């Protein structure tokens, strides 16, 4: 538990999403070459871990929040000094490593639980339909699969919300993993409209980034890091707010 309370989240306008993405792009332009190296390392490390037989996928889930904390560090230093320190990508292993790893453990366990619940719903519906009859089997299986998709999506969105600000709350405020995860969910729920717009924008940008053999990711990842940093400053109002709209706390 931290001695000082974590900053309260405020509600911001959905239009702020564009400001965050613009801030991310400007941060990338402060040193594109070094940022591209950071983006490439992020992708290469996760891909290299992911191809490890049997356990690669699990280690990737554990590693993702740790590297995410590194991106937070790189973006924060770049925003403050204009200097991109490549080695800061590994700051998640240097500072509060145990806390970031625990967030990774949450990520792994959450994915396993979500997959199990979705599979259980789909399998239960299919089995029930098979016991009743062929026609019922088709209907129940289809309905079960649709329900499984809905449950999977809802739970997965909660996981993304929990992971979104957790590394930043740990790095900047020394939050415990559980506090960071729950505080992140609360902040995202307070800002569902802007989170939806941001997610939609990033979805489109991700498709564009992977078209040239995935090379666009070395640009997109730094932009996301910068946008995330701007969103953190805006929503938690812990430092200067971005210029523009004056959204009042809720």
Rosetta silent file (secondary structure, phi, psi, omega in degrees, C-alpha in Angstrom):
SEQUENCE: XXXXXXXXXXXXXXXXXXXXXXXXXXXXXXXXXXXXXXXXXXXXXXXXXXXXXXXXXXXXXXXXXXXXXXXXXXXXXXXXXXXXXXXXXXXXXXXXXXXXXXXXXXXXXXXXXXXXXXXXXXXXXXXXXXXXXXXXXXXXXXXXXXXXXXXXXXXXXXXXXXXXXXXXXXXXXXXXXXXXXXXXXXXXXXXXXXXXXXXXXXXXXXXXXXXXXXXXXXXXXXXXXXXXXXXXXXXXXXXXXXXXXXXXXX
SCORE:     score description
SCORE:     0.000 S_00000001
   1 L     0.000  137.122  178.547    0.000    0.000    0.000 S_00000001
   2 L   -81.935  148.755  177.991    1.342    3.475   -0.804 S_00000001
   3 L   -67.625  -43.638  179.601    1.592    6.099    1.942 S_00000001
   4 L   -91.163  142.249  178.528    0.125    8.802   -0.294 S_00000001
   5 L   -66.301  149.519  177.262   -3.250    8.240   -1.961 S_00000001
   6 L   -71.149  149.333 -178.676   -3.253    7.629   -5.668 S_00000001
   7 L   -64.632  141.964  178.503   -4.429   10.561   -7.794 S_00000001
   8 L   -77.226  143.507  178.161   -8.121   10.601   -8.602 S_00000001
   9 L   -82.221  143.552  174.325   -9.125   10.236  -12.221 S_00000001
  10 L  -109.422  162.044  178.744  -11.090   12.998  -13.902 S_00000001
  11 L   -94.622  129.535 -178.276  -13.484   12.664  -16.817 S_00000001
  12 L  -118.555  163.797 -178.841  -12.306   14.167  -20.085 S_00000001
  13 L   -72.130  145.931  175.732  -13.958   14.836  -23.424 S_00000001
  14 L   -56.921  -25.350  179.831  -13.767   12.189  -26.180 S_00000001
  15 L   -65.238  -19.199  179.966  -12.117   14.862  -28.325 S_00000001
  16 H   -63.598  -23.102  178.401   -9.036   14.586  -26.124 S_00000001
  17 H   -53.570  -42.989 -179.821   -8.201   11.356  -27.936 S_00000001
  18 H   -65.838  -37.164  177.348   -7.029   13.387  -30.920 S_00000001
  19 H   -64.282  -39.937 -179.600   -4.874   15.556  -28.656 S_00000001
  20 H   -65.475  -45.128  179.101   -3.250   12.460  -27.166 S_00000001
  21 H   -64.007  -38.730  177.191   -2.465   10.959  -30.551 S_00000001
  22 H   -64.335  -40.004  177.649   -1.074   14.295  -31.724 S_00000001
  23 H   -64.397  -39.305  177.375    1.073   14.466  -28.589 S_00000001
  24 H   -63.280  -40.219  178.740    2.313   10.935  -29.282 S_00000001
  25 H   -66.278  -43.031  178.436    3.251   11.872  -32.829 S_00000001
  26 H   -63.413  -38.040  179.208    5.096   15.012  -31.676 S_00000001
  27 H   -66.180  -38.149  176.603    6.971   12.977  -29.084 S_00000001
  28 H   -62.833  -40.132 -177.215    8.010   10.496  -31.775 S_00000001
  29 H   -70.187  -14.701  179.490    9.289   13.334  -33.964 S_00000001
  30 L   -67.082  -25.997  176.035   11.586   14.585  -31.198 S_00000001
  31 L  -163.452   74.948 -174.279   13.945   11.676  -32.036 S_00000001
  32 H   -58.129  -38.562 -176.286   12.456    9.326  -34.674 S_00000001
  33 H   -63.695  -49.646 -179.826   15.568    7.159  -35.049 S_00000001
  34 H   -67.403  -38.129  176.976   15.863    6.274  -31.367 S_00000001
  35 H   -62.926  -38.856  178.501   12.124    5.839  -31.033 S_00000001
  36 H   -62.828  -37.306  176.795   12.167    3.449  -34.000 S_00000001
  37 H   -64.432  -43.032  177.953   14.841    1.405  -32.222 S_00000001
  38 H   -60.259  -46.934  179.139   12.667    1.292  -29.101 S_00000001
  39 H   -61.963  -41.335  179.627    9.657    0.161  -31.145 S_00000001
  40 H   -65.430  -43.252  178.914   11.706   -2.471  -32.971 S_00000001
  41 H   -62.181  -41.548  179.536   13.156   -3.845  -29.727 S_00000001
  42 H   -58.106  -48.332 -179.141    9.688   -4.042  -28.193 S_00000001
  43 H   -67.649  -47.166 -176.277    8.368   -6.083  -31.120 S_00000001
  44 H   -61.259  -43.171 -178.929   11.468   -8.272  -31.522 S_00000001
  45 H   -63.084  -47.102 -178.703   11.600   -9.186  -27.830 S_00000001
  46 H   -66.224  -39.448  178.482    7.937  -10.175  -27.656 S_00000001
  47 H   -66.652  -43.341 -179.528    8.107  -12.133  -30.925 S_00000001
  48 H   -62.229  -40.650  178.090   11.303  -13.909  -29.866 S_00000001
  49 H   -69.027  -38.811 -176.290    9.756  -14.912  -26.554 S_00000001
  50 H   -64.203  -26.580 -177.986    6.518  -15.944  -28.230 S_00000001
  51 L   -85.701   -2.432  175.981    8.182  -18.532  -30.473 S_00000001
  52 L   -64.014  127.279 -176.547    9.615  -20.450  -27.510 S_00000001
  53 L   -57.892  141.671  172.878    7.916  -23.878  -27.643 S_00000001
  54 L    68.849  -52.811 -172.356    5.094  -24.613  -25.196 S_00000001
  55 L  -107.942   -1.294 -176.297    5.687  -21.756  -22.747 S_00000001
  56 H   -57.894  -43.603 -178.369    6.456  -18.854  -25.067 S_00000001
  57 H   -61.524  -39.376 -178.694    2.891  -17.526  -25.066 S_00000001
  58 H   -68.894  -42.284  179.040    2.785  -17.531  -21.255 S_00000001
  59 H   -65.696  -34.987  177.500    6.122  -15.741  -20.899 S_00000001
  60 H   -61.018  -43.848  178.917    4.947  -13.179  -23.450 S_00000001
  61 H   -63.873  -36.519  177.878    1.902  -12.387  -21.313 S_00000001
  62 H   -69.494  -36.933 -174.024    4.152  -12.021  -18.257 S_00000001
  63 H   -78.460  -30.849 -172.981    6.640   -9.840  -20.119 S_00000001
  64 H   -53.490  -49.258  179.519    4.208   -7.480  -21.812 S_00000001
  65 H   -65.854  -29.970  179.259    3.443   -5.309  -18.726 S_00000001
  66 H   -66.695  -46.655  176.439    7.156   -5.173  -17.837 S_00000001
  67 H   -68.221  -32.020  175.770    8.057   -3.822  -21.270 S_00000001
  68 H   -60.975  -39.223  175.964    4.988   -1.599  -21.077 S_00000001
  69 H   -63.262  -35.095  176.536    6.472   -0.031  -17.955 S_00000001
  70 H   -64.826  -41.217  176.699    9.629    0.557  -19.969 S_00000001
  71 H   -62.314  -37.647  176.087    7.662    2.383  -22.658 S_00000001
  72 H   -59.868  -43.190 -179.531    6.153    4.550  -19.919 S_00000001
  73 H   -65.086  -44.775 -179.940    9.677    5.401  -18.749 S_00000001
  74 H   -61.264  -46.886 -178.122   10.934    6.207  -22.248 S_00000001
  75 H   -64.160  -40.624 -178.336    7.931    8.429  -22.997 S_00000001
  76 H   -65.416  -43.367  178.958    8.149   10.262  -19.682 S_00000001
  77 H   -66.942  -39.613  179.337   11.842   11.054  -20.101 S_00000001
  78 H   -65.282  -39.198  179.433   11.334   12.091  -23.721 S_00000001
  79 H   -67.750  -32.078 -177.458    8.461   14.388  -22.750 S_00000001
  80 H   -83.493  -37.903 -173.467   10.535   15.963  -20.005 S_00000001
  81 H  -118.948  -12.120 -175.756   13.916   16.354  -21.676 S_00000001
  82 L    78.435    6.065 -177.993   13.332   15.678  -25.372 S_00000001
  83 L  -109.066  130.279  178.137   15.856   12.839  -25.120 S_00000001
  84 L   -97.708  111.862 -179.534   14.935    9.252  -25.966 S_00000001
  85 L   -98.688  106.960 -174.122   16.909    6.860  -23.783 S_00000001
  86 H   -59.333  -41.402 -176.888   16.706    3.437  -25.437 S_00000001
  87 H   -66.077  -15.200  177.792   17.840    1.528  -22.351 S_00000001
  88 H   -65.741  -16.134  176.303   14.873    2.955  -20.419 S_00000001
  89 H   -57.977  -24.095 -177.855   12.777    0.318  -22.201 S_00000001
  90 H  -102.849   15.059  179.065   14.119   -2.083  -19.576 S_00000001
  91 H   -65.132  -22.546  176.776   13.376    0.144  -16.573 S_00000001
  92 H   -64.900  -19.019  176.203   10.516   -2.172  -15.678 S_00000001
  93 H   -93.864  -12.997 -176.588   13.184   -4.691  -14.673 S_00000001
  94 L   -98.440  -39.682 -177.170   15.215   -2.118  -12.729 S_00000001
  95 L  -118.948  127.832  179.660   12.595   -0.267  -10.690 S_00000001
  96 L    54.450   38.097 -176.981    9.648   -1.970   -8.966 S_00000001
  97 H   -58.005  -42.611 -178.757   10.374   -5.113  -10.980 S_00000001
  98 H   -60.248  -39.562 -179.949    8.412   -7.312   -8.588 S_00000001
  99 H   -67.853  -42.155  179.567    5.312   -5.156   -8.921 S_00000001
 100 H   -66.883  -36.277  177.140    5.474   -5.118  -12.704 S_00000001
 101 H   -65.546  -38.398  177.998    5.950   -8.893  -12.766 S_00000001
 102 H   -63.803  -35.518  173.885    2.880   -9.275  -10.541 S_00000001
 103 H   -63.831  -38.603  175.436    0.908   -7.262  -13.087 S_00000001
 104 H   -62.955  -38.881  177.107    2.232   -9.727  -15.663 S_00000001
 105 H   -63.112  -42.847  175.705    1.026  -12.612  -13.497 S_00000001
 106 H   -57.959  -43.980  179.682   -2.414  -11.000  -13.389 S_00000001
 107 H   -57.474  -47.674 -178.949   -2.302  -10.728  -17.191 S_00000001
 108 H   -63.994  -49.824 -178.195   -1.493  -14.429  -17.561 S_00000001
 109 H   -62.991  -41.090 -179.302   -4.061  -15.630  -15.025 S_00000001
 110 H   -62.212  -42.967  179.041   -6.752  -13.361  -16.460 S_00000001
 111 H   -63.155  -42.358  179.312   -6.213  -14.690  -19.989 S_00000001
 112 H   -63.670  -44.623 -179.166   -6.388  -18.285  -18.737 S_00000001
 113 H   -65.495  -44.192 -179.998   -9.564  -17.638  -16.737 S_00000001
 114 H   -62.048  -45.021  178.570  -11.253  -15.772  -19.594 S_00000001
 115 H   -61.720  -40.995 -179.759  -10.398  -18.537  -22.056 S_00000001
 116 H   -65.804  -45.178 -178.885  -11.655  -21.197  -19.645 S_00000001
 117 H   -63.386  -44.859  179.993  -14.939  -19.394  -18.954 S_00000001
 118 H   -63.489  -43.287  179.040  -15.616  -18.770  -22.649 S_00000001
 119 H   -65.048  -38.309 -179.636  -14.804  -22.381  -23.546 S_00000001
 120 H   -64.635  -41.494  179.122  -16.971  -23.663  -20.696 S_00000001
 121 H   -64.131  -47.927 -179.685  -19.973  -21.636  -21.865 S_00000001
 122 H   -63.897  -43.698 -178.829  -19.613  -22.782  -25.467 S_00000001
 123 H   -67.241  -39.454  179.934  -18.993  -26.428  -24.555 S_00000001
 124 H   -63.046  -42.365  179.107  -21.896  -26.529  -22.089 S_00000001
 125 H   -65.014  -42.491 -179.869  -24.305  -25.201  -24.700 S_00000001
 126 H   -65.247  -41.763 -179.369  -23.071  -27.676  -27.316 S_00000001
 127 H   -66.610  -42.414  178.633  -23.290  -30.621  -24.910 S_00000001
 128 H   -62.050  -43.108  178.720  -26.785  -29.679  -23.769 S_00000001
 129 H   -63.304  -39.419  179.867  -27.941  -29.376  -27.365 S_00000001
 130 H   -64.337  -34.187 -179.607  -26.445  -32.751  -28.261 S_00000001
 131 H   -74.412  -29.505 -178.039  -28.350  -34.401  -25.421 S_00000001
 132 H   -81.199  -45.538 -178.446  -31.659  -32.828  -26.472 S_00000001
 133 L   161.340  165.605 -176.251  -31.501  -33.443  -30.207 S_00000001
 134 H   -58.258  -46.883 -178.300  -29.874  -32.450  -33.521 S_00000001
 135 H   -65.395  -42.606  178.819  -31.986  -29.347  -34.144 S_00000001
 136 H   -65.060  -33.511 -179.369  -31.589  -28.143  -30.590 S_00000001
 137 H   -61.087  -42.437 -179.802  -27.867  -28.806  -30.816 S_00000001
 138 H   -63.486  -47.552 -178.361  -27.484  -26.348  -33.685 S_00000001
 139 H   -64.776  -47.011 -178.245  -29.458  -23.623  -31.927 S_00000001
 140 H   -67.719  -37.537  178.945  -27.876  -24.076  -28.526 S_00000001
 141 H   -64.405  -44.533  178.717  -24.373  -24.341  -29.966 S_00000001
 142 H   -62.757  -46.507  178.826  -24.819  -21.143  -31.961 S_00000001
 143 H   -63.317  -39.833  179.409  -26.323  -19.339  -28.992 S_00000001
 144 H   -64.205  -41.487  178.846  -23.627  -20.669  -26.698 S_00000001
 145 H   -65.300  -40.187  178.486  -20.859  -19.517  -29.010 S_00000001
 146 H   -64.170  -42.512  177.971  -22.412  -16.055  -29.281 S_00000001
 147 H   -64.072  -40.243  178.916  -22.704  -15.825  -25.498 S_00000001
 148 H   -61.533  -40.331  178.848  -19.114  -17.024  -25.134 S_00000001
 149 H   -64.590  -42.436 -179.865  -17.935  -14.285  -27.508 S_00000001
 150 H   -63.451  -46.588  179.857  -19.862  -11.633  -25.560 S_00000001
 151 H   -63.677  -44.641  179.362  -18.485  -12.825  -22.215 S_00000001
 152 H   -58.699  -46.216 -178.180  -14.958  -13.120  -23.630 S_00000001
 153 H   -63.892  -44.535 -178.761  -15.109   -9.595  -25.066 S_00000001
 154 H   -63.010  -45.643 -179.647  -16.487   -8.041  -21.873 S_00000001
 155 H   -67.854  -38.224 -179.685  -13.903   -9.709  -19.649 S_00000001
 156 H   -65.494  -37.538  177.371  -11.075   -8.950  -22.078 S_00000001
 157 H   -63.420  -38.323  177.126  -12.011   -5.264  -22.113 S_00000001
 158 H   -64.042  -38.756  178.006  -11.808   -5.217  -18.317 S_00000001
 159 H   -63.964  -44.414  178.860   -8.331   -6.751  -18.494 S_00000001
 160 H   -61.259  -42.072  177.886   -7.204   -4.109  -20.992 S_00000001
 161 H   -61.147  -41.088 -179.461   -8.599   -1.387  -18.729 S_00000001
 162 H   -65.460  -37.723 -176.440   -6.726   -2.831  -15.761 S_00000001
 163 H   -81.682  -19.098 -168.859   -3.444   -2.989  -17.662 S_00000001
 164 H   -61.335  -51.779 -177.376   -3.726    0.403  -19.365 S_00000001
 165 H  -105.630   -4.707 -175.508   -2.582    2.715  -16.557 S_00000001
 166 H   -56.554  -48.318 -179.974   -1.211    0.170  -14.070 S_00000001
 167 H   -59.613  -38.039  179.859    2.481    0.451  -15.131 S_00000001
 168 H   -68.347  -40.231  179.384    2.339    4.260  -14.934 S_00000001
 169 H   -65.910  -34.459  176.582    0.698    4.215  -11.502 S_00000001
 170 H   -70.448  -45.896 -176.777    3.394    1.855  -10.257 S_00000001
 171 H   -66.669  -46.768 -172.491    6.245    3.873  -11.755 S_00000001
 172 H   -87.943  -22.331 -175.163    5.084    7.353  -10.757 S_00000001
 173 H  -127.781    1.652  179.043    3.305    6.608   -7.477 S_00000001
 174 L    62.473   28.343 -176.931    4.754    3.315   -6.245 S_00000001
 175 L   -64.074  147.413  170.938    1.283    1.781   -6.232 S_00000001
 176 L   -68.861  153.193 -176.990    0.810   -1.826   -5.223 S_00000001
 177 H   -53.980  -45.839 -177.794   -0.176   -4.047   -8.176 S_00000001
 178 H   -65.163  -43.252  178.194   -3.772   -4.574   -7.025 S_00000001
 179 H   -61.624  -42.390 -179.222   -4.252   -0.868   -6.312 S_00000001
 180 H   -63.286  -43.868 -178.365   -2.757    0.037   -9.685 S_00000001
 181 H   -65.478  -46.436 -178.394   -4.978   -2.423  -11.557 S_00000001
 182 H   -69.319  -37.629  179.052   -8.209   -1.396   -9.832 S_00000001
 183 H   -66.186  -35.555  178.156   -7.385    2.315  -10.086 S_00000001
 184 H   -66.148  -43.425  177.615   -6.721    1.877  -13.792 S_00000001
 185 H   -60.457  -44.581  179.934  -10.092    0.188  -14.310 S_00000001
 186 H   -59.874  -43.224 -179.858  -11.820    2.998  -12.413 S_00000001
 187 H   -63.298  -41.466 -179.787  -10.106    5.641  -14.563 S_00000001
 188 H   -69.309  -39.631  178.613  -11.107    3.881  -17.780 S_00000001
 189 H   -64.861  -33.005  176.804  -14.714    3.374  -16.655 S_00000001
 190 H   -69.715  -18.789 -174.402  -14.924    7.091  -15.885 S_00000001
 191 L  -128.004   41.466 -177.660  -13.749    7.762  -19.425 S_00000001
 192 H   -57.630  -43.089 -179.613  -15.483    5.104  -21.510 S_00000001
 193 H   -59.680  -48.359 -178.659  -16.341    7.442  -24.431 S_00000001
 194 H   -69.442  -33.273  176.649  -12.775    8.669  -24.927 S_00000001
 195 H   -65.054  -38.984  178.528  -11.409    5.151  -24.367 S_00000001
 196 H   -64.269  -45.322  179.865  -13.756    3.841  -27.063 S_00000001
 197 H   -63.364  -42.590  179.490  -12.664    6.525  -29.528 S_00000001
 198 H   -64.023  -43.633  179.553   -8.994    5.885  -28.746 S_00000001
 199 H   -61.732  -41.341  178.911   -9.409    2.119  -29.123 S_00000001
 200 H   -64.012  -43.525  179.573  -11.138    2.594  -32.482 S_00000001
 201 H   -63.968  -42.853 -179.506   -8.394    4.931  -33.697 S_00000001
 202 H   -68.402  -32.858  177.153   -5.639    2.560  -32.578 S_00000001
 203 H   -61.959  -46.344  179.014   -7.424   -0.371  -34.243 S_00000001
 204 H   -64.753  -45.178 -179.051   -7.403    1.447  -37.577 S_00000001
 205 H   -64.313  -34.354  179.529   -3.799    2.597  -37.130 S_00000001
 206 H   -64.842  -41.379  177.436   -2.708   -0.934  -36.220 S_00000001
 207 H   -63.487  -39.904  177.888   -4.085   -2.306  -39.492 S_00000001
 208 H   -65.283  -39.167 -176.236   -2.281    0.422  -41.395 S_00000001
 209 H   -67.536  -32.006 -176.298    0.935   -0.277  -39.484 S_00000001
 210 H   -86.905   -9.034 -179.113    1.017   -4.000  -40.293 S_00000001
 211 H   -60.549  -48.155  179.565    0.425   -3.544  -44.029 S_00000001
 212 L   -82.066   63.870  178.621    4.114   -2.884  -44.882 S_00000001
 213 L    57.450   29.534  178.323    5.270   -6.231  -43.434 S_00000001
 214 L    77.501    1.658 -176.479    4.616   -4.933  -39.948 S_00000001
 215 L   -66.562  -25.208  179.329    7.312   -2.264  -40.282 S_00000001
 216 L   -64.925  -16.447 -179.840    4.830    0.437  -39.365 S_00000001
 217 H   -65.026  -28.625 -179.534    4.789   -0.932  -35.823 S_00000001
 218 H   -69.384  -15.484  173.431    8.175    0.664  -35.112 S_00000001
 219 H   -97.575  -42.938 -175.746    6.389    3.994  -35.567 S_00000001
 220 H   -64.037  -41.904 -178.126    2.998    3.087  -34.112 S_00000001
 221 H   -60.729  -46.906  174.908    4.364    1.721  -30.819 S_00000001
 222 H   -61.009  -38.504  178.716    6.219    4.957  -29.969 S_00000001
 223 H   -63.970  -41.562  177.079    3.139    6.991  -30.930 S_00000001
 224 H   -62.507  -41.948  178.969    0.990    4.814  -28.652 S_00000001
 225 H   -60.129  -43.645  178.549    3.546    5.265  -25.856 S_00000001
 226 H   -67.784  -39.683  178.216    3.388    9.029  -26.274 S_00000001
 227 H   -65.919  -40.373  177.383   -0.408    9.049  -26.497 S_00000001
 228 H   -61.348  -43.701  179.305   -0.627    6.877  -23.386 S_00000001
 229 H   -61.630  -44.050  178.619    1.669    9.278  -21.527 S_00000001
 230 H   -64.012  -39.833  178.729   -0.466   12.253  -22.564 S_00000001
 231 H   -64.140  -40.896  179.205   -3.640   10.414  -21.530 S_00000001
 232 H   -61.287  -47.163  179.447   -2.145    9.618  -18.139 S_00000001
 233 H   -61.556  -39.153 -177.171   -1.238   13.268  -17.512 S_00000001
 234 H   -70.201  -51.952 -172.491   -4.681   14.390  -18.625 S_00000001
 235 H   -72.301  -37.618 -178.765   -6.858   11.890  -16.787 S_00000001
 236 H   -95.258   -9.586  174.613   -4.934   11.848  -13.510 S_00000001
 237 L    48.325   42.989 -177.471   -3.974   15.537  -13.676 S_00000001
 238 L   -89.802  -16.951  176.067   -0.740   14.803  -11.833 S_00000001
 239 L  -136.400 -152.886  179.366    1.324   17.280  -13.836 S_00000001
 240 L   -63.427  140.384  174.972    0.607   19.930  -16.419 S_00000001
 241 L   -82.618  155.553  176.652   -2.567   19.307  -18.395 S_00000001
 242 L   -67.639  145.861  177.909   -2.442   19.310  -22.157 S_00000001
 243 L   -66.742  150.643  177.342   -3.434   22.628  -23.701 S_00000001
 244 L   130.578 -122.863 -174.714   -6.884   22.806  -25.157 S_00000001
 245 L   -67.946  148.184  175.862  -10.135   21.713  -23.592 S_00000001
 246 L  -111.952   90.042 -178.878  -10.768   22.432  -19.931 S_00000001
 247 L   -88.809  136.602 -178.545  -12.589   19.381  -18.708 S_00000001
 248 L   -90.507  148.812  178.762  -13.789   19.477  -15.153 S_00000001
 249 L   -64.050  153.087  176.208  -13.314   16.591  -12.724 S_00000001
 250 L  -116.161    0.000    0.000  -16.218   14.351  -12.062 S_00000001
